[in-house]
Amino acid sequence: MTRLSKQARRRNVSPKRPRPAGPKTGPKKDNLELGYKERANGLQGDLSSQFFVGKIKTV
């Protein structure tokens, strides 16, 4: 078996091949009571129970 150069090794690796995830750098887990962040519904009244329209913040 012959040795491959660095360039040849990079060319042989598929870019879509799944790779192991890197180490997480952010906070491990938010301490949320419900397990998720509550969002206010953009609709009011009877329709709010049927549909959810998230409010979009404009800066």
VEXLUM-927323 format. One record per residue: residue in three letters; y, z, x of N, C-alpha, C, O, CB in turn. Coordinates in nm, 4 decimals. Last residue first. Glycine has a CB too. Example, Ala and Ser with C-alpha at 12.3 -4.5 7.8 and 13.67 -1.06 7.14 Angstrom:
VEXLUM-927323
<rest=SER | n.Y=-0.2250 | n.Z=0.7080 | n.X=1.2850 | ca.Y=-0.1060 | ca.Z=0.7140 | ca.X=1.3670 | c.Y=0.0030 | c.Z=0.7870 | c.X=1.2900 | o.Y=0.1138 | o.Z=0.8039 | o.X=1.3409 | cb.Y=-0.0598 | cb.Z=0.5725 | cb.X=1.4084>
<rest=ALA | n.Y=-0.5690 | n.Z=0.7800 | n.X=1.3190 | ca.Y=-0.4500 | ca.Z=0.7800 | ca.X=1.2300 | c.Y=-0.3300 | c.Z=0.7800 | c.X=1.3200 | o.Y=-0.3319 | o.Z=0.8465 | o.X=1.4236 | cb.Y=-0.4473 | cb.Z=0.9046 | cb.X=1.1308>
end
This chain:
VEXLUM-927323
<rest=VAL | n.Y=4.5244 | n.Z=1.3967 | n.X=-3.6110 | ca.Y=4.6093 | ca.Z=1.4718 | ca.X=-3.5197 | c.Y=4.7411 | c.Z=1.4027 | c.X=-3.5019 | o.Y=4.8268 | o.Z=1.4512 | o.X=-3.4280 | cb.Y=4.5417 | cb.Z=1.4904 | cb.X=-3.3855>
<rest=THR | n.Y=4.3374 | n.Z=1.4479 | n.X=-3.8917 | ca.Y=4.4207 | ca.Z=1.3522 | ca.X=-3.8207 | c.Y=4.5195 | c.Z=1.4304 | c.X=-3.7373 | o.Y=4.5891 | o.Z=1.5190 | o.X=-3.7869 | cb.Y=4.4935 | cb.Z=1.2551 | cb.X=-3.9186>
<rest=LYS | n.Y=4.0119 | n.Z=1.5259 | n.X=-3.9811 | ca.Y=4.1374 | ca.Z=1.5783 | ca.X=-3.9288 | c.Y=4.2118 | c.Z=1.4665 | c.X=-3.8570 | o.Y=4.1552 | o.Z=1.3985 | o.X=-3.7713 | cb.Y=4.1126 | cb.Z=1.6983 | cb.X=-3.8334>
<rest=ILE | n.Y=3.8484 | n.Z=1.4665 | n.X=-4.2727 | ca.Y=3.8759 | ca.Z=1.4087 | ca.X=-4.1412 | c.Y=4.0118 | c.Z=1.4586 | c.X=-4.0952 | o.Y=4.1134 | o.Z=1.4367 | o.X=-4.1612 | cb.Y=3.8717 | cb.Z=1.2521 | cb.X=-4.1452>
<rest=LYS | n.Y=3.6037 | n.Z=1.6406 | n.X=-4.4518 | ca.Y=3.7462 | ca.Z=1.6172 | ca.X=-4.4286 | c.Y=3.7655 | c.Z=1.5656 | c.X=-4.2858 | o.Y=3.7052 | o.Z=1.6164 | o.X=-4.1912 | cb.Y=3.8292 | cb.Z=1.7478 | cb.X=-4.4524>
<rest=GLY | n.Y=3.3152 | n.Z=1.4873 | n.X=-4.5908 | ca.Y=3.3772 | ca.Z=1.5739 | ca.X=-4.4913 | c.Y=3.5237 | c.Z=1.5385 | c.X=-4.4730 | o.Y=3.5624 | o.Z=1.4217 | o.X=-4.4781 | cb.Y=3.3036 | cb.Z=1.5637 | cb.X=-4.3579>
<rest=VAL | n.Y=3.1895 | n.Z=1.4894 | n.X=-4.8927 | ca.Y=3.2788 | ca.Z=1.4057 | ca.X=-4.8147 | c.Y=3.3500 | c.Z=1.4983 | c.X=-4.7179 | o.Y=3.4349 | o.Z=1.5781 | o.X=-4.7577 | cb.Y=3.3803 | cb.Z=1.3262 | cb.X=-4.9058>
<rest=PHE | n.Y=2.9061 | n.Z=1.5017 | n.X=-5.0766 | ca.Y=2.9776 | ca.Z=1.5714 | ca.X=-4.9708 | c.Y=3.0589 | c.Z=1.4697 | c.X=-4.8935 | o.Y=3.0044 | o.Z=1.3755 | o.X=-4.8359 | cb.Y=2.8801 | cb.Z=1.6479 | cb.X=-4.8771>
<rest=PHE | n.Y=2.8212 | n.Z=1.5202 | n.X=-5.4237 | ca.Y=2.8562 | ca.Z=1.4447 | ca.X=-5.3036 | c.Y=2.9217 | c.Z=1.5359 | c.X=-5.2022 | o.Y=2.9850 | o.Z=1.6352 | o.X=-5.2380 | cb.Y=2.9490 | cb.Z=1.3273 | cb.X=-5.3375>
<rest=GLN | n.Y=2.7599 | n.Z=1.7119 | n.X=-5.6183 | ca.Y=2.6752 | ca.Z=1.5935 | ca.X=-5.6031 | c.Y=2.6983 | c.Z=1.5212 | c.X=-5.4712 | o.Y=2.6044 | o.Z=1.4666 | o.X=-5.4132 | cb.Y=2.6993 | cb.Z=1.4982 | cb.X=-5.7174>
<rest=SER | n.Y=2.9474 | n.Z=1.9100 | n.X=-5.6170 | ca.Y=2.8073 | ca.Z=1.9518 | ca.X=-5.6083 | c.Y=2.7146 | c.Z=1.8333 | c.X=-5.5859 | o.Y=2.6021 | o.Z=1.8514 | o.X=-5.5394 | cb.Y=2.7664 | cb.Z=2.0260 | cb.X=-5.7346>
<rest=SER | n.Y=3.1858 | n.Z=1.7724 | n.X=-5.6463 | ca.Y=3.1603 | ca.Z=1.8368 | ca.X=-5.5174 | c.Y=3.0153 | c.Z=1.8831 | c.X=-5.5038 | o.Y=2.9646 | o.Z=1.8947 | o.X=-5.3922 | cb.Y=3.2540 | cb.Z=1.9552 | cb.X=-5.4990>
<rest=LEU | n.Y=3.2237 | n.Z=1.6846 | n.X=-5.9037 | ca.Y=3.1657 | ca.Z=1.5912 | ca.X=-5.8077 | c.Y=3.1261 | c.Z=1.6585 | c.X=-5.6762 | o.Y=3.0418 | o.Z=1.6065 | o.X=-5.6031 | cb.Y=3.2633 | cb.Z=1.4795 | cb.X=-5.7800>
<rest=ASP | n.Y=3.3533 | n.Z=1.8949 | n.X=-6.0326 | ca.Y=3.2130 | ca.Z=1.8670 | ca.X=-6.0633 | c.Y=3.1467 | c.Z=1.7777 | c.X=-5.9587 | o.Y=3.0284 | o.Z=1.7932 | o.X=-5.9287 | cb.Y=3.2020 | cb.Z=1.8021 | cb.X=-6.1995>
<rest=GLY | n.Y=3.5866 | n.Z=2.0065 | n.X=-5.7753 | ca.Y=3.5379 | ca.Z=2.0011 | ca.X=-5.9130 | c.Y=3.3899 | c.Z=1.9684 | c.X=-5.9236 | o.Y=3.3102 | o.Z=2.0068 | o.X=-5.8380 | cb.Y=3.6161 | cb.Z=1.9000 | cb.X=-5.9901>
<rest=GLN | n.Y=3.6705 | n.Z=1.7932 | n.X=-5.4972 | ca.Y=3.6887 | ca.Z=1.9145 | ca.X=-5.5742 | c.Y=3.6247 | c.Z=1.8963 | c.X=-5.7115 | o.Y=3.6101 | o.Z=1.7836 | o.X=-5.7588 | cb.Y=3.8390 | cb.Z=1.9500 | cb.X=-5.5870>
<rest=LEU | n.Y=3.5858 | n.Z=1.6782 | n.X=-5.1684 | ca.Y=3.5941 | ca.Z=1.6605 | ca.X=-5.3139 | c.Y=3.6078 | c.Z=1.7955 | c.X=-5.3814 | o.Y=3.5630 | o.Z=1.8979 | o.X=-5.3299 | cb.Y=3.4701 | cb.Z=1.5857 | cb.X=-5.3679>
<rest=GLY | n.Y=3.5527 | n.Z=1.7594 | n.X=-4.9101 | ca.Y=3.6756 | ca.Z=1.6869 | ca.X=-4.9429 | c.Y=3.6924 | c.Z=1.6648 | c.X=-5.0909 | o.Y=3.8030 | o.Z=1.6353 | o.X=-5.1361 | cb.Y=3.6780 | cb.Z=1.5549 | cb.X=-4.8727>
<rest=ASN | n.Y=3.4318 | n.Z=2.0796 | n.X=-4.8284 | ca.Y=3.4082 | ca.Z=1.9526 | ca.X=-4.8949 | c.Y=3.5414 | c.Z=1.8896 | c.X=-4.9335 | o.Y=3.6314 | o.Z=1.9573 | o.X=-4.9832 | cb.Y=3.3186 | cb.Z=1.9716 | cb.X=-5.0190>
<rest=ALA | n.Y=3.4174 | n.Z=2.2314 | n.X=-4.5072 | ca.Y=3.4804 | ca.Z=2.2249 | ca.X=-4.6400 | c.Y=3.4575 | c.Z=2.0866 | c.X=-4.6986 | o.Y=3.4631 | o.Z=1.9870 | o.X=-4.6265 | cb.Y=3.6335 | cb.Z=2.2568 | cb.X=-4.6320>
<rest=ARG | n.Y=3.1239 | n.Z=2.3428 | n.X=-4.3459 | ca.Y=3.2310 | ca.Z=2.2453 | ca.X=-4.3551 | c.Y=3.2863 | c.Z=2.2455 | c.X=-4.4960 | o.Y=3.2115 | o.Z=2.2582 | o.X=-4.5929 | cb.Y=3.1818 | cb.Z=2.1048 | cb.X=-4.3157>
<rest=GLU | n.Y=2.9760 | n.Z=2.5826 | n.X=-4.1330 | ca.Y=3.0131 | ca.Z=2.5418 | ca.X=-4.2686 | c.Y=3.1302 | c.Z=2.4457 | c.X=-4.2628 | o.Y=3.2239 | o.Z=2.4643 | o.X=-4.1851 | cb.Y=3.0482 | cb.Z=2.6643 | cb.X=-4.3557>
<rest=LYS | n.Y=2.7397 | n.Z=2.5258 | n.X=-3.8857 | ca.Y=2.8807 | ca.Z=2.5478 | ca.X=-3.9128 | c.Y=2.9135 | c.Z=2.4974 | c.X=-4.0517 | o.Y=2.8830 | o.Z=2.3831 | o.X=-4.0856 | cb.Y=2.9687 | cb.Z=2.4785 | cb.X=-3.8074>
<rest=TYR | n.Y=2.4258 | n.Z=2.7021 | n.X=-3.9049 | ca.Y=2.5056 | ca.Z=2.5802 | ca.X=-3.8942 | c.Y=2.6508 | c.Z=2.6149 | c.X=-3.9235 | o.Y=2.6806 | o.Z=2.7205 | o.X=-3.9792 | cb.Y=2.4537 | cb.Z=2.4694 | cb.X=-3.9916>
<rest=GLY | n.Y=2.3152 | n.Z=2.9447 | n.X=-3.9364 | ca.Y=2.2420 | ca.Z=2.8514 | ca.X=-3.8534 | c.Y=2.3129 | c.Z=2.7188 | c.X=-3.8367 | o.Y=2.2662 | o.Z=2.6320 | o.X=-3.7629 | cb.Y=2.1071 | cb.Z=2.8286 | cb.X=-3.9103>
<rest=LEU | n.Y=2.4590 | n.Z=3.1373 | n.X=-4.0639 | ca.Y=2.3810 | ca.Z=3.0466 | ca.X=-4.1484 | c.Y=2.2956 | c.Z=2.9493 | c.X=-4.0673 | o.Y=2.2122 | o.Z=2.8786 | o.X=-4.1240 | cb.Y=2.4737 | cb.Z=2.9689 | cb.X=-4.2394>
<rest=GLU | n.Y=2.5736 | n.Z=3.2685 | n.X=-3.8410 | ca.Y=2.4994 | ca.Z=3.3444 | ca.X=-3.9419 | c.Y=2.4086 | c.Z=3.2537 | c.X=-4.0238 | o.Y=2.2936 | o.Z=3.2889 | o.X=-4.0505 | cb.Y=2.5959 | cb.Z=3.4184 | cb.X=-4.0343>
<rest=LEU | n.Y=2.5497 | n.Z=3.1680 | n.X=-3.5028 | ca.Y=2.5954 | ca.Z=3.1376 | ca.X=-3.6376 | c.Y=2.5083 | c.Z=3.2105 | c.X=-3.7395 | o.Y=2.3859 | o.Z=3.2143 | o.X=-3.7269 | cb.Y=2.5932 | cb.Z=2.9854 | cb.X=-3.6631>
<rest=ASN | n.Y=2.6152 | n.Z=3.1608 | n.X=-3.1984 | ca.Y=2.5624 | ca.Z=3.2679 | ca.X=-3.2810 | c.Y=2.6170 | c.Z=3.2502 | c.X=-3.4221 | o.Y=2.7186 | o.Z=3.3099 | o.X=-3.4576 | cb.Y=2.5996 | cb.Z=3.4082 | cb.X=-3.2229>
<rest=ASP | n.Y=2.5143 | n.Z=2.8684 | n.X=-3.0310 | ca.Y=2.6190 | ca.Z=2.9395 | ca.X=-3.1035 | c.Y=2.5533 | c.Z=3.0453 | c.X=-3.1908 | o.Y=2.4481 | o.Z=3.0215 | o.X=-3.2499 | cb.Y=2.7055 | cb.Z=2.8418 | cb.X=-3.1892>
<rest=LYS | n.Y=2.3457 | n.Z=2.8644 | n.X=-2.7234 | ca.Y=2.3363 | ca.Z=2.8533 | ca.X=-2.8677 | c.Y=2.4524 | c.Z=2.9302 | c.X=-2.9294 | o.Y=2.4851 | o.Z=3.0411 | o.X=-2.8873 | cb.Y=2.1997 | cb.Z=2.9065 | cb.X=-2.9195>
<rest=LYS | n.Y=2.4334 | n.Z=2.8136 | n.X=-2.4549 | ca.Y=2.2931 | ca.Z=2.7999 | ca.X=-2.4949 | c.Y=2.2806 | c.Z=2.7805 | c.X=-2.6455 | o.Y=2.2115 | o.Z=2.6889 | o.X=-2.6902 | cb.Y=2.2128 | cb.Z=2.9227 | cb.X=-2.4512>
<rest=PRO | n.Y=2.7128 | n.Z=2.6103 | n.X=-2.3695 | ca.Y=2.6591 | ca.Z=2.7360 | ca.X=-2.4205 | c.Y=2.5180 | c.Z=2.7157 | c.X=-2.4742 | o.Y=2.4876 | o.Z=2.6115 | o.X=-2.5324 | cb.Y=2.7504 | cb.Z=2.7934 | cb.X=-2.5303>
<rest=GLY | n.Y=2.6282 | n.Z=2.3524 | n.X=-2.1221 | ca.Y=2.7139 | ca.Z=2.4195 | ca.X=-2.2197 | c.Y=2.6554 | c.Z=2.5521 | c.X=-2.2632 | o.Y=2.5604 | o.Z=2.6018 | o.X=-2.2026 | cb.Y=2.7358 | cb.Z=2.3310 | cb.X=-2.3407>
<rest=THR | n.Y=2.4363 | n.Z=2.2367 | n.X=-1.9655 | ca.Y=2.5479 | ca.Z=2.3000 | ca.X=-1.8975 | c.Y=2.6357 | c.Z=2.3795 | c.X=-1.9923 | o.Y=2.7109 | o.Z=2.4662 | o.X=-1.9477 | cb.Y=2.6303 | cb.Z=2.1965 | cb.X=-1.8269>
<rest=LYS | n.Y=2.0891 | n.Z=2.1894 | n.X=-1.9270 | ca.Y=2.2023 | ca.Z=2.2060 | ca.X=-2.0167 | c.Y=2.3121 | c.Z=2.2822 | c.X=-1.9443 | o.Y=2.2862 | o.Z=2.3784 | o.X=-1.8721 | cb.Y=2.1605 | cb.Z=2.2793 | cb.X=-2.1464>
<rest=PRO | n.Y=1.9439 | n.Z=1.9549 | n.X=-1.6986 | ca.Y=1.9695 | ca.Z=2.0937 | ca.X=-1.7392 | c.Y=2.0942 | c.Z=2.1017 | c.X=-1.8265 | o.Y=2.1922 | o.Z=2.0307 | o.X=-1.8038 | cb.Y=1.9854 | cb.Z=2.1847 | cb.X=-1.6154>
<rest=GLY | n.Y=1.8245 | n.Z=1.6446 | n.X=-1.8469 | ca.Y=1.8839 | ca.Z=1.7251 | ca.X=-1.7413 | c.Y=1.9082 | c.Z=1.8669 | c.X=-1.7890 | o.Y=1.8943 | o.Z=1.8957 | o.X=-1.9079 | cb.Y=2.0142 | cb.Z=1.6627 | cb.X=-1.6933>
<rest=ALA | n.Y=1.5088 | n.Z=1.5330 | n.X=-1.9702 | ca.Y=1.6477 | ca.Z=1.5715 | ca.X=-1.9920 | c.Y=1.6971 | c.Z=1.6587 | c.X=-1.8774 | o.Y=1.6214 | o.Z=1.7361 | o.X=-1.8190 | cb.Y=1.6631 | cb.Z=1.6453 | cb.X=-2.1259>
<rest=PRO | n.Y=1.3096 | n.Z=1.2791 | n.X=-1.8199 | ca.Y=1.3265 | ca.Z=1.4189 | ca.X=-1.8605 | c.Y=1.4754 | c.Z=1.4536 | c.X=-1.8711 | o.Y=1.5567 | o.Z=1.4086 | o.X=-1.7905 | cb.Y=1.2561 | cb.Z=1.5136 | cb.X=-1.7600>
<rest=ARG | n.Y=1.3381 | n.Z=0.9532 | n.X=-1.9694 | ca.Y=1.3393 | ca.Z=1.0409 | ca.X=-1.8527 | c.Y=1.3539 | c.Z=1.1854 | c.X=-1.8996 | o.Y=1.4057 | o.Z=1.2102 | o.X=-2.0085 | cb.Y=1.4545 | cb.Z=1.0023 | cb.X=-1.7547>
<rest=PRO | n.Y=1.2044 | n.Z=0.6544 | n.X=-2.0958 | ca.Y=1.2488 | ca.Z=0.7921 | ca.X=-2.1206 | c.Y=1.2372 | c.Z=0.8771 | c.X=-1.9952 | o.Y=1.1368 | o.Z=0.8718 | o.X=-1.9241 | cb.Y=1.1673 | cb.Z=0.8552 | cb.X=-2.2338>
<rest=ARG | n.Y=1.3375 | n.Z=0.3421 | n.X=-2.0016 | ca.Y=1.2261 | ca.Z=0.4348 | ca.X=-1.9883 | c.Y=1.2738 | c.Z=0.5777 | c.X=-2.0130 | o.Y=1.3749 | o.Z=0.6184 | o.X=-1.9559 | cb.Y=1.1614 | cb.Z=0.4226 | cb.X=-1.8489>
<rest=LYS | n.Y=1.5342 | n.Z=0.1602 | n.X=-1.9911 | ca.Y=1.5076 | ca.Z=0.2212 | ca.X=-2.1221 | c.Y=1.3924 | c.Z=0.3205 | c.X=-2.1179 | o.Y=1.3546 | o.Z=0.3766 | o.X=-2.2208 | cb.Y=1.4775 | cb.Z=0.1135 | cb.X=-2.2242>
<rest=PRO | n.Y=1.5384 | n.Z=0.0595 | n.X=-1.7332 | ca.Y=1.6515 | ca.Z=0.1420 | ca.X=-1.7758 | c.Y=1.6276 | c.Z=0.2125 | c.X=-1.9100 | o.Y=1.6926 | o.Z=0.3126 | o.X=-1.9397 | cb.Y=1.7757 | cb.Z=0.0563 | cb.X=-1.7854>
<rest=SER | n.Y=1.2524 | n.Z=0.0807 | n.X=-1.5256 | ca.Y=1.3076 | ca.Z=0.0292 | ca.X=-1.6507 | c.Y=1.4240 | c.Z=0.1177 | c.X=-1.6949 | o.Y=1.4104 | o.Z=0.2401 | o.X=-1.6944 | cb.Y=1.1982 | cb.Z=0.0228 | cb.X=-1.7612>
<rest=VAL | n.Y=1.2444 | n.Z=0.0230 | n.X=-1.1857 | ca.Y=1.2521 | ca.Z=0.1260 | ca.X=-1.2886 | c.Y=1.3185 | c.Z=0.0672 | c.X=-1.4112 | o.Y=1.4275 | o.Z=0.0106 | o.X=-1.4028 | cb.Y=1.3293 | cb.Z=0.2506 | cb.X=-1.2382>
<rest=ASN | n.Y=1.2660 | n.Z=-0.1754 | n.X=-0.9957 | ca.Y=1.1397 | ca.Z=-0.1639 | ca.X=-1.0679 | c.Y=1.1425 | c.Z=-0.0613 | c.X=-1.1798 | o.Y=1.0508 | o.Z=-0.0586 | o.X=-1.2619 | cb.Y=1.0308 | cb.Z=-0.1294 | cb.X=-0.9727>
<rest=ARG | n.Y=1.5133 | n.Z=-0.1372 | n.X=-0.8775 | ca.Y=1.4926 | ca.Z=-0.2574 | ca.X=-0.9587 | c.Y=1.3663 | c.Z=-0.2479 | c.X=-1.0435 | o.Y=1.3601 | o.Z=-0.3062 | o.X=-1.1517 | cb.Y=1.4852 | cb.Z=-0.3803 | cb.X=-0.8693>
<rest=ARG | n.Y=1.4693 | n.Z=0.0950 | n.X=-0.7319 | ca.Y=1.5646 | ca.Z=0.0966 | ca.X=-0.8425 | c.Y=1.5457 | c.Z=-0.0230 | c.X=-0.9348 | o.Y=1.5604 | o.Z=-0.0111 | o.X=-1.0565 | cb.Y=1.7069 | cb.Z=0.0986 | cb.X=-0.7891>
<rest=ARG | n.Y=1.2865 | n.Z=-0.0019 | n.X=-0.5407 | ca.Y=1.2458 | ca.Z=0.1034 | ca.X=-0.6339 | c.Y=1.3378 | c.Z=0.1072 | c.X=-0.7556 | o.Y=1.2913 | o.Z=0.1210 | o.X=-0.8688 | cb.Y=1.2455 | cb.Z=0.2399 | cb.X=-0.5636>
<rest=ALA | n.Y=1.4481 | n.Z=-0.1842 | n.X=-0.4032 | ca.Y=1.3325 | ca.Z=-0.2345 | ca.X=-0.4775 | c.Y=1.2834 | c.Z=-0.1315 | c.X=-0.5785 | o.Y=1.2432 | o.Z=-0.1674 | o.X=-0.6891 | cb.Y=1.2192 | cb.Z=-0.2721 | cb.X=-0.3814>
<rest=GLN | n.Y=1.6292 | n.Z=-0.0039 | n.X=-0.2855 | ca.Y=1.6778 | ca.Z=-0.1060 | ca.X=-0.3777 | c.Y=1.5627 | c.Z=-0.1610 | c.X=-0.4628 | o.Y=1.5798 | o.Z=-0.1819 | o.X=-0.5829 | cb.Y=1.7466 | cb.Z=-0.2202 | cb.X=-0.3001>
<rest=LYS | n.Y=1.4627 | n.Z=0.1427 | n.X=-0.1173 | ca.Y=1.5338 | ca.Z=0.2096 | ca.X=-0.2263 | c.Y=1.5796 | c.Z=0.1087 | c.X=-0.3307 | o.Y=1.5695 | o.Z=0.1340 | o.X=-0.4508 | cb.Y=1.6541 | cb.Z=0.2878 | cb.X=-0.1721>
<rest=SER | n.Y=1.1531 | n.Z=-0.0371 | n.X=-0.0573 | ca.Y=1.2884 | ca.Z=0.0043 | ca.X=-0.0210 | c.Y=1.3534 | c.Z=0.0736 | c.X=-0.1411 | o.Y=1.3039 | o.Z=0.0636 | o.X=-0.2533 | cb.Y=1.3736 | cb.Z=-0.1181 | cb.X=0.0256>
<rest=LEU | n.Y=0.8180 | n.Z=0.0764 | n.X=-0.0452 | ca.Y=0.9249 | ca.Z=0.0043 | ca.X=-0.1142 | c.Y=1.0600 | c.Z=0.0540 | c.X=-0.0655 | o.Y=1.0778 | o.Z=0.1723 | o.X=-0.0365 | cb.Y=0.9130 | cb.Z=0.0211 | cb.X=-0.2675>
<rest=ARG | n.Y=0.5390 | n.Z=0.0308 | n.X=0.1683 | ca.Y=0.6521 | ca.Z=0.1135 | ca.X=0.1253 | c.Y=0.7571 | c.Z=0.0256 | c.X=0.0597 | o.Y=0.7820 | o.Z=-0.0865 | o.X=0.1041 | cb.Y=0.7132 | cb.Z=0.1912 | cb.X=0.2450>
<rest=THR | n.Y=0.2182 | n.Z=-0.0849 | n.X=0.0561 | ca.Y=0.3385 | ca.Z=-0.0936 | ca.X=0.1376 | c.Y=0.4488 | c.Z=-0.0057 | c.X=0.0819 | o.Y=0.4507 | o.Z=0.0274 | o.X=-0.0366 | cb.Y=0.3861 | cb.Z=-0.2375 | cb.X=0.1468>
<rest=MET | n.Y=-0.1175 | n.Z=0.0000 | n.X=0.0845 | ca.Y=0.0000 | ca.Z=0.0000 | ca.X=0.0000 | c.Y=0.1243 | c.Z=0.0000 | c.X=0.0893 | o.Y=0.1329 | o.Z=0.0760 | o.X=0.1858 | cb.Y=-0.0004 | cb.Z=0.1224 | cb.X=-0.0963>
end
